[in-house]
């Protein structure tokens, strides 16, 4: 009976970890408070950050910036490519912006400050579809695919690393019994 109770306890622990994988996350854009700026190099680009992460429906993006000097514009693919600020889908100017990713597919963001988008202050977030949410098998397309450029090889993400950790943890726990 003790062995059965341990197995049930381990199963419950593992299930709680997997449920945690499906919870929506609030993600600070660029992973830091001062990321919404003109990038100093390609490696400092927010597209680089977005390519290395995986975004799920229900996640939210958060920006911290000086609302007196800048803004965040959610735009169409065409406006993103041309850095057009004239007809955004949404405009945020409060300096503490939060946008919920409410559907799968690409979301395009550019700076509303004059000349900033042309200097690289923009990025694309690709949200995984519901059918790919839990599998971990099929990576999200890179933003480059939506910009018309060559595809970038997928990289690991926090979700993938966490999933791998959970599998290893499960094997370790089950090995103890």
ZANU-982872 format. One record per residue (C-alpha): residue number from 1; residue in one letter; x, y, z. Coordinates in nm, 4 decimals, padded with zeros to 6 digits. Each point is the difference from the previous one (the first is absolute). Example, Ala and Ser with C-alpha at 12.3 -4.5 7.8 and 13.67 -1.06 7.14 Angstrom:
REM residues 2
{seti 1; a; {01.2300; -00.4500; 00.7800}}
{seti 2; s; {00.1370; 00.3440; -00.0660}}
This chain:
REM residues 177
{seti 1; x; {00.0000; 00.0000; 00.0000}}
{seti 2; x; {00.2868; 00.2395; 00.0791}}
{seti 3; x; {00.1404; -00.0383; -00.3499}}
{seti 4; x; {-00.3416; 00.0833; -00.1488}}
{seti 5; x; {-00.0293; 00.3144; 00.2173}}
{seti 6; x; {00.3446; 00.1164; -00.1079}}
{seti 7; x; {-00.0882; -00.0534; -00.3654}}
{seti 8; x; {-00.3217; 00.2010; 00.0409}}
{seti 9; x; {00.1863; 00.2780; 00.1811}}
{seti 10; x; {00.2655; 00.0164; -00.2724}}
{seti 11; x; {-00.2673; 00.0048; -00.2695}}
{seti 12; x; {-00.1756; 00.2912; 00.1713}}
{seti 13; x; {00.3259; 00.1920; 00.0314}}
{seti 14; x; {00.0817; -00.0524; -00.3680}}
{seti 15; x; {-00.3523; 00.0977; -00.1056}}
{seti 16; x; {00.0250; 00.3245; 00.1959}}
{seti 17; x; {00.3246; 00.0833; -00.1825}}
{seti 18; x; {-00.1597; -00.0674; -00.3391}}
{seti 19; x; {-00.3029; 00.2128; 00.0877}}
{seti 20; x; {00.2476; 00.2787; 00.0793}}
{seti 21; x; {00.1301; -00.0235; -00.3550}}
{seti 22; x; {-00.3392; 00.0927; -00.1410}}
{seti 23; x; {-00.0590; 00.3060; 00.2171}}
{seti 24; x; {00.0157; 00.3391; -00.1670}}
{seti 25; x; {00.3089; 00.2060; 00.0745}}
{seti 26; x; {00.0726; 00.3722; 00.0235}}
{seti 27; x; {00.3183; 00.0567; -00.1986}}
{seti 28; x; {00.2096; 00.3148; 00.0305}}
{seti 29; x; {00.0917; 00.1003; -00.3553}}
{seti 30; x; {00.3677; -00.0678; -00.0566}}
{seti 31; x; {00.0245; -00.1534; 00.3476}}
{seti 32; x; {00.0949; 00.3325; 00.1588}}
{seti 33; x; {-00.1575; 00.3367; 00.0800}}
{seti 34; x; {00.2128; 00.2074; -00.2391}}
{seti 35; x; {-00.0411; -00.2222; -00.3080}}
{seti 36; x; {-00.2429; 00.2271; -00.1932}}
{seti 37; x; {00.2648; 00.2106; -00.1727}}
{seti 38; x; {00.1966; 00.0230; -00.3214}}
{seti 39; x; {00.2216; -00.3095; -00.0021}}
{seti 40; x; {00.3741; 00.0567; 00.0094}}
{seti 41; x; {00.0643; -00.3123; -00.2113}}
{seti 42; x; {-00.1757; -00.2948; -00.1642}}
{seti 43; x; {00.0567; -00.2102; 00.3125}}
{seti 44; x; {-00.1752; 00.2744; 00.2035}}
{seti 45; x; {-00.3060; -00.0171; -00.2291}}
{seti 46; x; {-00.3354; -00.0894; 00.1522}}
{seti 47; x; {-00.0566; -00.2340; -00.2948}}
{seti 48; x; {00.2982; -00.1998; 00.1250}}
{seti 49; x; {-00.1679; -00.0244; 00.3421}}
{seti 50; x; {-00.3363; -00.0938; -00.1563}}
{seti 51; x; {00.1589; -00.2750; -00.2137}}
{seti 52; x; {00.1495; -00.1620; 00.3104}}
{seti 53; x; {-00.3310; -00.0173; 00.1875}}
{seti 54; x; {-00.3313; -00.1727; -00.0622}}
{seti 55; x; {-00.3234; 00.1857; 00.0555}}
{seti 56; x; {-00.3354; -00.1599; 00.0762}}
{seti 57; x; {-00.3557; 00.1248; -00.0370}}
{seti 58; x; {-00.0834; 00.1722; 00.3293}}
{seti 59; x; {00.3527; 00.1253; 00.0694}}
{seti 60; x; {00.0447; 00.3746; 00.0438}}
{seti 61; x; {00.2845; 00.2267; -00.1098}}
{seti 62; x; {00.1006; 00.2834; 00.2319}}
{seti 63; x; {00.2023; 00.3095; -00.0941}}
{seti 64; x; {00.1642; 00.2527; 00.2306}}
{seti 65; x; {00.0998; 00.3271; -00.1693}}
{seti 66; x; {-00.0232; 00.3785; 00.0289}}
{seti 67; x; {-00.3520; 00.0790; -00.1236}}
{seti 68; x; {00.0988; 00.3648; -00.0561}}
{seti 69; x; {00.2611; -00.0974; -00.2608}}
{seti 70; x; {-00.1224; -00.3240; -00.1568}}
{seti 71; x; {-00.2989; -00.2254; -00.0629}}
{seti 72; x; {-00.0781; -00.3527; -00.1125}}
{seti 73; x; {-00.2018; -00.0531; -00.3163}}
{seti 74; x; {-00.1556; -00.3312; -00.0962}}
{seti 75; x; {-00.0105; 00.0047; -00.3799}}
{seti 76; x; {-00.0662; -00.2107; -00.3087}}
{seti 77; x; {00.2725; -00.1950; -00.1787}}
{seti 78; x; {00.0125; 00.2696; -00.2700}}
{seti 79; x; {00.0297; 00.2851; 00.2514}}
{seti 80; x; {00.2718; -00.1965; 00.1806}}
{seti 81; x; {00.2007; -00.0439; -00.3213}}
{seti 82; x; {-00.0321; 00.3683; -00.0969}}
{seti 83; x; {00.0156; 00.1393; 00.3568}}
{seti 84; x; {-00.3293; 00.1795; -00.0567}}
{seti 85; x; {-00.1399; 00.1562; 00.3168}}
{seti 86; x; {-00.3088; 00.1567; -00.1628}}
{seti 87; x; {-00.2677; -00.2667; 00.0580}}
{seti 88; x; {00.0973; -00.2332; 00.2858}}
{seti 89; x; {-00.2275; -00.2819; 00.1139}}
{seti 90; x; {00.0639; 00.1200; 00.3578}}
{seti 91; x; {00.2062; 00.2821; 00.1500}}
{seti 92; x; {00.1395; -00.0052; 00.3525}}
{seti 93; x; {00.1589; 00.3076; 00.1619}}
{seti 94; x; {-00.0174; -00.0580; 00.3746}}
{seti 95; x; {00.3572; -00.1208; 00.0550}}
{seti 96; x; {-00.1265; -00.3158; 00.1688}}
{seti 97; x; {-00.1692; -00.1904; -00.2816}}
{seti 98; x; {-00.1412; -00.3509; 00.0211}}
{seti 99; x; {-00.1354; -00.1821; -00.3071}}
{seti 100; x; {-00.1744; -00.3367; 00.0228}}
{seti 101; x; {00.0826; -00.2419; -00.2817}}
{seti 102; x; {-00.3561; -00.1158; -00.0653}}
{seti 103; x; {00.0454; -00.2041; -00.3184}}
{seti 104; x; {00.2606; -00.2080; -00.1795}}
{seti 105; x; {00.2128; 00.1467; -00.2770}}
{seti 106; x; {00.2234; 00.3049; -00.0354}}
{seti 107; x; {-00.0319; 00.3272; 00.1945}}
{seti 108; x; {00.1962; 00.2979; -00.1362}}
{seti 109; x; {00.1239; 00.2837; 00.2234}}
{seti 110; x; {00.1900; 00.3188; -00.0850}}
{seti 111; x; {00.1066; 00.3107; 00.1869}}
{seti 112; x; {-00.2208; 00.3054; -00.0429}}
{seti 113; x; {00.2934; 00.2384; 00.0485}}
{seti 114; x; {00.1083; 00.1655; -00.3243}}
{seti 115; x; {00.2840; -00.1870; -00.1719}}
{seti 116; x; {00.0326; -00.2734; 00.2633}}
{seti 117; x; {-00.1616; -00.2789; -00.2025}}
{seti 118; x; {00.2292; 00.0706; -00.2955}}
{seti 119; x; {00.2942; -00.0440; 00.2400}}
{seti 120; x; {-00.1227; -00.3418; 00.1109}}
{seti 121; x; {-00.2337; 00.0668; 00.2936}}
{seti 122; x; {-00.2583; -00.2563; -00.1019}}
{seti 123; x; {-00.0687; -00.3713; 00.0329}}
{seti 124; x; {-00.2297; -00.2865; -00.0931}}
{seti 125; x; {-00.1451; -00.2496; 00.2465}}
{seti 126; x; {-00.1288; -00.3298; -00.1374}}
{seti 127; x; {-00.2591; -00.1653; 00.2252}}
{seti 128; x; {-00.0347; -00.3788; -00.0140}}
{seti 129; x; {-00.3331; -00.1407; -00.1102}}
{seti 130; x; {-00.2131; -00.1932; 00.2473}}
{seti 131; x; {00.0722; -00.3296; -00.1768}}
{seti 132; x; {00.3749; 00.0423; 00.0640}}
{seti 133; x; {-00.0349; 00.1334; 00.3511}}
{seti 134; x; {00.0834; -00.3161; 00.1961}}
{seti 135; x; {00.1909; -00.2160; -00.2455}}
{seti 136; x; {00.3371; 00.1716; -00.0022}}
{seti 137; x; {00.0593; -00.1757; -00.3332}}
{seti 138; x; {-00.0578; 00.2743; -00.2534}}
{seti 139; x; {00.1779; 00.3308; 00.0722}}
{seti 140; x; {-00.1601; 00.3330; -00.0791}}
{seti 141; x; {00.1075; 00.1586; -00.3271}}
{seti 142; x; {00.2656; 00.2640; 00.0435}}
{seti 143; x; {-00.0918; 00.3665; -00.0525}}
{seti 144; x; {00.2273; -00.0048; -00.3064}}
{seti 145; x; {-00.2521; -00.2258; -00.1751}}
{seti 146; x; {-00.2633; 00.2696; 00.0406}}
{seti 147; x; {00.2322; 00.2746; -00.1210}}
{seti 148; x; {00.0753; -00.1736; -00.3268}}
{seti 149; x; {00.3597; -00.0848; 00.0941}}
{seti 150; x; {00.1622; -00.3396; 00.0350}}
{seti 151; x; {-00.1150; -00.2189; 00.2865}}
{seti 152; x; {00.2172; -00.0085; 00.3073}}
{seti 153; x; {00.0671; -00.3348; 00.1615}}
{seti 154; x; {-00.2172; -00.0384; 00.3104}}
{seti 155; x; {00.1752; 00.0380; 00.3313}}
{seti 156; x; {-00.0835; -00.1340; 00.3403}}
{seti 157; x; {-00.2492; 00.1814; 00.2162}}
{seti 158; x; {-00.0871; 00.0230; 00.3639}}
{seti 159; x; {-00.3024; -00.2233; -00.0627}}
{seti 160; x; {00.2102; -00.2651; -00.1737}}
{seti 161; x; {00.2698; 00.0092; 00.2671}}
{seti 162; x; {-00.2569; -00.0229; 00.2757}}
{seti 163; x; {-00.1683; -00.2947; -00.1743}}
{seti 164; x; {00.3342; -00.1787; -00.0327}}
{seti 165; x; {00.0698; 00.0617; 00.3685}}
{seti 166; x; {-00.3379; -00.1457; 00.0921}}
{seti 167; x; {00.0611; -00.3154; -00.2024}}
{seti 168; x; {00.3404; -00.0459; 00.1626}}
{seti 169; x; {-00.1519; 00.0652; 00.3434}}
{seti 170; x; {-00.2755; -00.2550; -00.0657}}
{seti 171; x; {00.2504; -00.2643; -00.1053}}
{seti 172; x; {00.2084; 00.0699; 00.3107}}
{seti 173; x; {-00.2995; -00.0181; 00.2330}}
{seti 174; x; {-00.1345; -00.3171; -00.1573}}
{seti 175; x; {00.3495; -00.1511; 00.0152}}
{seti 176; x; {-00.0024; 00.0427; 00.3773}}
{seti 177; x; {-00.2992; -00.2318; 00.0333}}
